[in-house]
Amino acid sequence: MRFGIYCEMQTPPGKSYYDMTWEIMRQIEHADQSGFDVYSTIDHHFFQKFSISANPLAMFAAAAQRTSRIRFRTALHTLPLENPMRLAGMIAETDILTNGRLEVGLGRGHAWLFGPSAMPLEESRPRYNEAVDILELAFTQERFSYDGKFYNVKDVSVVPTPVQKPYPKFYTGGTSEITYQMAGAKGWGIFVPPLLPWKVLEGPLKIYKKACAEHGHQADIVYIRPVYIDTDEKQIRKEVEKALLNFLAFNASPVESIQGAEKKAELSAKGYGFYASGALESLTKLTYEQIVEQEIAYIGTPEKVIGQIRALQEKGGIGELAIVSNFGGLEHWKSIKTQELFSKHVMPAFRVRSEAKAAD
C-alpha cells in the first residue's frame, strides 16, 4: 500500500492566501523528507473555504524543485472547463519539470463550479468524454484530428511531450456509478470522496473492481481520510475538534450557491443528483464523536489508526491511503505534527509487512 497526502487548501476567512500557499509548500517538502509516496492537490476555484488551489500544476512544478522523490497528482482537473488540446501540453511540461513524477486526475468537477465558469451544466459529461478522448490521442499520436460536438481540430501536434510514456498515469473520482465503471474499464486509478463512510462507497467500488477484473486491470483505489494522531486521545480532541468540524462545513459551504427547488431539479436532471440529495449538508450536522465512530476521519493513537488501516486493506483493491493532514483551518504546526507522527509510527508497520511479503 502506498501512503499519500491529499490537500484541498481549505482557507478560513481571515487567513492570508500567501501564507496558506507557502505553508502547503513547506508541508510538501516535509512529506518528501518523511517518506510519503505522493502529494495530491485538488483543482478548484471560486470558493475560499473549500479550496484556493487554482493552479495545481504550478504548485507541483515549484515543489519539484524543492523535493527529490515524492510524486505529484492533481485530484482532479475539471476537464469540462479546460481546453484539452492546451491542457495536454501543460501536463507534459509539468511532467518534464517534475522529472517524471506527475500523475493526472481527470474529473467532471463539482456542480457549483459551472455557474461561475459560465459553462452550462448539461455540457459537463459530453465535454468530459470528448476531452478524455483528446488527451489520449494527444499523448499517443504524433499528430491527430478530432471531430466532436464541442471540439473540432485537424492535424494537431501537441508539444512538448511528457517524460513518462505514453503519458502519466490517469486517475478519476466522483459519486456517479458511470465514473466507477469507466475507470475500471480503462484501468485508471480512482479517488473516493474524503467525506463518505465505507458503507456508502462500497457499492460504487464493487462496480469499479468488477470492471477492472473484466478488462484485465488491477484495481487501484485511493482512499482519502483526514487523520490526526497522538498518544493522548483527550489531547487529540482539544487540538483537532474545531478543524475537523470545519472540514465538513467547508466542504459543504459551496452548496449555498446551488440552492432552491428549481436548481435541485436541474442538478438531478443533468447528472449531479448527489448535490441535490442533501448529503453534504447532513454531514455538517455530525458530532465529533460520530465523525470518529463512522471513520469519516482516522483519529486516535497510532495503534488505533494502524488497526483501522489493516481493516481497510482487507476490503481489497486499496492501492493508497491518502491522508488529509491540512484541513478546516488547522494550524501549520499541527499538520506537520500529523505528517511526522504518521510517518514515524504508522507507515513503518506497513512498510515492514510489505518487505516481508516480498521476501517470501
Disulfide bonds with the S-S distance in Angstrom:
none
